[in-house]
Amino acid sequence: MTQHRINTGDHPPIKQYPRRLPLARKEEAERLVNEMVENGIIEESSGPWASPIVLVKKKDGSTRFCVDYRKLNEITKKDSYPLPRIDDTLDSLNGSQWFTTLDLKSGYWQVEIRPEDREKTAFTTGQGLWQFKVMPFGLCNAPATFERLMETVLRGLSSEACLIYLDDIIIVGQTFEEHLNNLRKVFQRLQKAKLKLNPKKCRFFQKEVAYLGHVISEEGVKTDPEKIKAVVDWPRPDEIHDIRSFLGLCTYYRRFVKNFSTIARPLHKLTEAK
């Protein structure tokens, strides 16, 4: 099975001090650390590396535990393994009539960190020093490692059977029997690789599914109404980075907008350095 590497060459270790957290947030961080210890995600560290943590509120009110690896990423040798082009992936779905979407359970956490590189993932909340045993979010080469893993696991299955984008898998078929056979093949590959799914996020035997921010059916590819609402409701930007964020969201749907580059050009000019 694939192991994630963090190649920093001969660069000396980077040690950053923890950021101050309010008491309630500090207690939340400690609770999440304890959960990760119990689940075998992290272990105590005694190495010279340390990165600060960031707690991010999710839409459902829960907290996502993140580590700010920007300094580590700056000195990490980059992995050039490409991610699939989303437009090409969507084009490959034309002609299918049955769809199943699969989501891996904490996909990144199913990839081990090479033992000698674990200390580089170290973080501290202010109490103790911990390192990841599995691949955390935020590492610059994590997407490349994960895409390589998934494409290796499902190698040999044609785009007429399934498509992969990181931990999002879509299985297709022109008939129910063909679709069922394709699903069986994918399950056998995942089982052999000991990769686990998140049943709550899987959708089986559908005529229409949401995939990669689009709605897929036998009629083709459509925009996702929720994403369109996000564009319509976007607040008026006050800063350049707000404009860039808005353009990034709009660019996701440029295939549906005639003369998109012409329409977006004035906004792009606003982001250019003076």
C-alpha positions as MATLAB code, in Angstrom:
seq = 'MTQHRINTGDHPPIKQYPRRLPLARKEEAERLVNEMVENGIIEESSGPWASPIVLVKKKDGSTRFCVDYRKLNEITKKDSYPLPRIDDTLDSLNGSQWFTTLDLKSGYWQVEIRPEDREKTAFTTGQGLWQFKVMPFGLCNAPATFERLMETVLRGLSSEACLIYLDDIIIVGQTFEEHLNNLRKVFQRLQKAKLKLNPKKCRFFQKEVAYLGHVISEEGVKTDPEKIKAVVDWPRPDEIHDIRSFLGLCTYYRRFVKNFSTIARPLHKLTEAK';
ca = [
       0.000    0.000    0.000;
       1.091    3.574   -0.708;
       2.921    5.534    1.984;
       3.092    9.314    1.906;
       6.577   10.821    1.829;
       7.633   14.330    2.879;
      10.891   15.095    1.109;
      12.492   18.182    2.658;
      16.018   17.446    1.488;
      18.717   18.750    3.834;
      16.643   21.627    5.185;
      16.843   21.968    8.968;
      13.674   21.267   10.975;
      11.065   24.009   11.293;
       9.695   24.723   14.746;
       6.728   27.081   15.155;
       5.148   28.002   18.443;
       1.456   27.303   19.131;
      -1.045   30.106   18.591;
      -2.985   31.260   21.581;
      -6.503   29.841   21.813;
      -9.435   30.967   23.996;
     -10.105   28.526   26.834;
     -13.210   27.006   25.177;
     -11.353   26.466   21.909;
      -8.353   25.041   23.755;
     -10.602   22.488   25.451;
     -12.124   21.629   22.081;
      -8.655   21.118   20.611;
      -7.671   18.800   23.461;
     -10.878   16.788   22.978;
     -10.131   16.338   19.269;
      -6.535   15.350   20.027;
      -7.748   12.695   22.453;
     -10.162   11.347   19.802;
      -7.358   11.075   17.259;
      -5.128    9.289   19.768;
      -7.889    6.781   20.548;
      -8.486    6.172   16.821;
      -4.797    5.603   16.051;
      -4.504    8.725   13.901;
      -1.749   10.455   15.850;
       0.955    9.545   18.354;
       3.271   11.400   20.698;
       6.292   13.031   19.068;
       9.762   13.782   20.394;
      11.196   15.286   17.212;
      12.405   18.828   16.407;
       9.511   19.765   14.098;
       6.342   21.641   15.098;
       3.533   23.426   13.241;
       0.617   25.405   14.731;
      -2.984   24.214   14.675;
      -6.076   25.949   13.315;
      -9.649   25.119   14.361;
     -12.241   25.684   11.625;
     -16.002   25.702   12.181;
     -17.869   23.538    9.668;
     -21.355   24.232    8.290;
     -22.915   21.674   10.624;
     -21.449   23.433   13.661;
     -18.749   20.854   14.350;
     -15.040   21.684   14.371;
     -12.421   20.644   11.837;
      -8.948   20.194   13.334;
      -6.333   21.555   10.922;
      -2.591   22.074   11.059;
      -0.980   25.040    9.321;
       1.699   23.337    7.228;
       2.546   26.338    5.052;
       6.130   26.604    6.319;
       6.654   22.860    5.898;
       5.157   22.964    2.410;
       7.552   25.731    1.365;
      10.542   23.422    1.861;
       8.898   20.217    0.598;
       9.912   18.907   -2.809;
       6.745   18.973   -4.923;
       5.129   15.869   -6.415;
       3.977   16.593   -9.983;
       1.483   13.735  -10.226;
      -1.536   15.360  -11.930;
      -5.148   15.486  -10.815;
      -7.729   14.743  -13.524;
      -9.231   17.730  -15.334;
     -12.788   18.070  -14.059;
     -14.109   19.025  -17.519;
     -12.577   15.897  -19.045;
     -14.048   13.770  -16.252;
     -17.521   15.216  -16.786;
     -17.304   14.769  -20.576;
     -16.554   11.064  -20.052;
     -19.921   10.583  -18.331;
     -21.984   11.244  -21.455;
     -24.124    8.294  -22.505;
     -24.431    6.708  -19.068;
     -27.855    6.021  -17.571;
     -27.082    4.523  -14.149;
     -24.873    6.112  -11.506;
     -23.405    5.267   -8.118;
     -21.189    7.675   -6.189;
     -18.816    6.426   -3.481;
     -17.031    8.413   -0.816;
     -14.102    7.008    1.146;
     -14.282    7.264    4.922;
     -11.718    9.899    5.944;
      -9.850    9.053    2.753;
      -6.549   10.735    3.578;
      -6.429    8.978    6.934;
      -6.385    5.637    5.132;
      -2.896    6.449    3.797;
       0.056    5.910    6.126;
       2.872    8.421    6.559;
       6.310    6.910    5.983;
       7.633    6.306    9.544;
      10.771    8.421    9.080;
       8.645   11.385    7.920;
       6.044   11.326   10.687;
       7.945   13.739   12.920;
       7.652   16.408   10.201;
       3.864   16.455   10.698;
       4.239   17.305   14.399;
       1.961   19.905   15.970;
       1.217   21.233   19.413;
      -1.846   22.726   21.057;
       0.299   24.090   23.859;
       0.136   20.832   25.786;
       2.248   18.034   24.369;
       3.703   17.390   20.931;
       1.926   15.044   18.530;
       2.583   13.667   15.059;
       0.393   11.985   12.459;
       0.665    8.283   11.689;
      -1.556    8.811    8.641;
      -1.731   11.512    5.978;
      -3.331   14.732    7.251;
      -4.976   17.483    5.243;
      -2.829   20.483    4.427;
       0.305   18.771    3.123;
       1.125   20.060   -0.354;
       1.662   16.623   -1.889;
      -1.290   14.885   -0.224;
      -3.629   15.224   -3.249;
      -0.976   13.766   -5.573;
      -0.339   10.826   -3.233;
      -4.044   10.090   -2.887;
      -4.832   10.362   -6.590;
      -1.897    8.051   -7.407;
      -3.209    5.538   -4.871;
      -6.766    5.560   -6.229;
      -5.700    5.317   -9.853;
      -3.407    2.395   -8.960;
      -6.190    0.586   -7.087;
      -8.673    1.004   -9.957;
      -6.176    0.673  -12.828;
      -7.542   -1.332  -15.748;
     -11.159   -0.287  -15.242;
     -12.171    1.900  -18.175;
     -13.897    5.280  -17.965;
     -17.018    3.453  -19.126;
     -17.013    1.684  -15.736;
     -15.839    4.312  -13.225;
     -14.060    7.625  -12.808;
     -12.018    8.932   -9.889;
     -11.259   12.374   -8.525;
      -9.389   11.995   -5.231;
     -11.820   10.307   -2.822;
     -14.865   10.841   -5.059;
     -15.643    7.783   -7.170;
     -18.480    7.564   -9.677;
     -19.515    4.236  -11.179;
     -21.602    4.291  -14.349;
     -23.385    1.998  -16.748;
     -25.682    2.131  -19.754;
     -27.844   -0.694  -18.383;
     -28.624   -1.796  -14.840;
     -26.825   -5.112  -15.376;
     -23.711   -3.378  -16.705;
     -23.812   -0.915  -13.823;
     -24.126   -3.695  -11.247;
     -21.175   -5.525  -12.803;
     -19.055   -2.366  -12.754;
     -19.972   -1.749   -9.112;
     -18.941   -5.287   -8.215;
     -15.535   -4.797   -9.890;
     -14.896   -1.538   -7.992;
     -15.899   -3.106   -4.670;
     -13.494   -5.986   -5.260;
     -10.628   -3.556   -5.911;
     -11.409   -1.449   -2.828;
     -11.717   -4.536   -0.659;
      -8.385   -5.879   -1.891;
      -6.736   -2.535   -1.082;
      -8.464   -2.491    2.344;
     -10.028    0.899    1.644;
     -13.188    1.722    3.590;
     -16.245    3.672    2.432;
     -18.467    6.159    4.228;
     -21.945    4.608    3.701;
     -23.773    7.812    4.659;
     -22.223    9.647    1.708;
     -22.614    6.877   -0.892;
     -25.511    6.914   -3.361;
     -26.376    3.663   -5.133;
     -28.256    2.944   -8.376;
     -29.314    6.496   -9.139;
     -30.639    8.027  -12.331;
     -29.329   11.429  -11.244;
     -26.471   12.263   -8.858;
     -24.434   15.209   -7.641;
     -20.769   14.803   -8.550;
     -17.876   17.271   -8.442;
     -20.239   20.212   -7.980;
     -22.455   19.233  -10.927;
     -25.630   17.239  -11.446;
     -25.185   14.171  -13.665;
     -27.966   12.239  -15.414;
     -28.634   10.430  -18.686;
     -29.516   13.861  -20.098;
     -25.958   15.058  -19.484;
     -24.242   17.461  -17.097;
     -26.074   20.326  -15.401;
     -25.191   22.960  -12.849;
     -25.854   22.275   -9.178;
     -28.593   24.676   -7.939;
     -26.838   25.051   -4.577;
     -23.648   26.215   -6.277;
     -25.594   28.673   -8.444;
     -27.237   30.073   -5.315;
     -23.775   30.584   -3.810;
     -22.805   32.694   -6.843;
     -26.033   34.722   -6.761;
     -25.815   35.327   -2.996;
     -22.092   36.180   -2.988;
     -21.579   39.448   -1.065;
     -20.049   42.425   -2.824;
     -16.260   41.959   -2.540;
     -14.239   44.509   -0.582;
     -10.748   43.058   -1.031;
      -8.764   41.617   -3.950;
      -8.747   38.143   -2.391;
     -12.582   38.316   -2.234;
     -12.668   38.951   -5.994;
     -10.287   36.048   -6.618;
     -12.461   33.738   -4.518;
     -15.554   34.793   -6.460;
     -13.805   34.277   -9.795;
     -12.656   30.839   -8.669;
     -16.238   29.815   -7.944;
     -17.519   31.243  -11.236;
     -14.740   29.617  -13.256;
     -15.961   26.252  -12.020;
     -19.019   26.745  -14.255;
     -17.420   28.529  -17.188;
     -18.444   25.702  -19.562;
     -22.053   26.844  -19.124;
     -21.411   30.561  -19.739;
     -20.950   31.789  -23.292;
     -18.026   34.233  -23.670;
     -17.055   33.685  -20.038;
     -13.522   35.075  -20.452;
     -14.874   38.321  -21.947;
     -17.433   38.746  -19.174;
     -14.897   37.996  -16.429;
     -12.077   40.126  -17.872;
     -12.951   43.332  -15.929;
     -12.875   41.402  -12.652;
      -9.555   39.789  -13.537;
      -8.105   43.257  -14.198;
      -9.096   44.306  -10.686;
      -6.911   41.532   -9.274;
      -3.805   42.506  -11.229;
      -0.949   44.043   -9.267;
      -0.762   47.792   -9.657;
];
